[in-house]
Amino acid sequence: MNNPLLDQSSEGCTHSDIPLQEIKQRMINDHSASRLAELFKALGDPTRIKLIGALLHQELCVHDLSVLLEMGQSAVSHQLRYLRNMRMVKRRKSGKTVFYSLDDSHIEQIFLQTLQHLDHG
């Protein structure tokens, strides 16, 4: 079924060589778009950005992160829980101490590429 909004003959620009139907089929689906927006929402908090920036260097415990960020352990734990639920960080327990690290290299790549983009401008 054709979408009248994608019909090239409607009013608007007249680029008849742009395959809008094909582009539409290849676009991100609603579910993936929502998940991607949630990821960027998680990155929309300066505290969470600082936590990821610290964990970029090495695995750290909540105490070390609270010292680095000059925040209470409860606040740091709360943000780490959010990041863990988003699968951006993971934890490893050693005795009574819980260590956090980035979940995978994709988080590091997103973080570093975004910083490069900011430095580019």
N, C-alpha and C positions, 0 to 999 in steps of 0.2 A: 504494500500500500504506500503510495507516495504521500509525502508530507508537503502540504502547500507552502509551508514556510521555507522548505528547501528547494522549491520550484524556482529554477533560474529565470523564468519568464515574469516573475512578480516584479513589482516596482522595487527599486533599489539599485545597487551597483550592477553592472552588466558584464561581468567577467564570465562569459559562457564556457570558458575552458577549465573552470575550477570544479572538480568532482565532489560537490557537497555531500551527496548521498554516501559516497565511499568514505569521506572523512568522518561523517557521522557514525558509520559502522565501526570505525577504528578508534573512536573516542573512548575515553575512560568511562566505565559504567558507574551508575549511581552508588553502588555499594563501595567500590574502590575509591570513588571521589570522597565519600564520607570518611573512610578510613584514613585517607591521605590528609584530609582536613584535621582529623583528630591528632595525627602525628604533628602537624604544624602547630596546632593548638598547644600540644605538650612542649614544643620548642618556643612558645610565646611567653615564657616566664623567665626573667633574668636569673632567678635562683636555680632553676632547673638547667639553664644554659651553663651556669658556673659549675654545677655538679658534673655535668657531662664533660666540661672542659678539664676538670680535675681528674676525672676517671680516664680521660684520654691518655694520661701519662702513666697511670698504674692503678691496680686494684687497691682500694682503700676501705677502711672501716668507718662506721658512722662517726666515731670520736674524731678521727683524723679529718673527715670532711667537715665536721662542725667547727674544728679549729681553723681550717683553711678558709671557710666561708664566714667565720665569726658569727655563727648562729647557734642556737640551742640544738641539742641532739634530737629533741622531739620534732622540731620544725624540719630538720634535715631528714629524719626518718619518714616524715609525712611525704615530703617531695620524692624521696627514693621509692616509696611505695607506689606513688603515682607513676613514676618512670618504669618501675617494674611491671605494673599492670599494663603499661603501653608496650612492654617487651623492648624497652630501650636500655635497661640495665638488668643485670642478673646478680644473684647473691650466692655466696658460698660460705657455709658455716664451718668454723674451725674452733672446736670447743664451745665457749660461750660467745665468741666474737664472730660477727657477721661481716664479711668482706663483700664489697660491691665492685663490679666492673661493667664495662659496656657489653651489651648483649651480643653484638656481633660487629664485624667490620663495616657493615652498612651504616651504622650510627656514626662511626668515626668519619666515614666518607661524606655523609650528609653534612656533618658539622664542619669539616675542613673545607669542603667545596663551598659552603655558604660563606665561611670566613674569607675565602679567596675571592668570591664574588663581591663581597663588601669592600675588600682592599682594591679590587679592580677599578672601581668607580672613583 
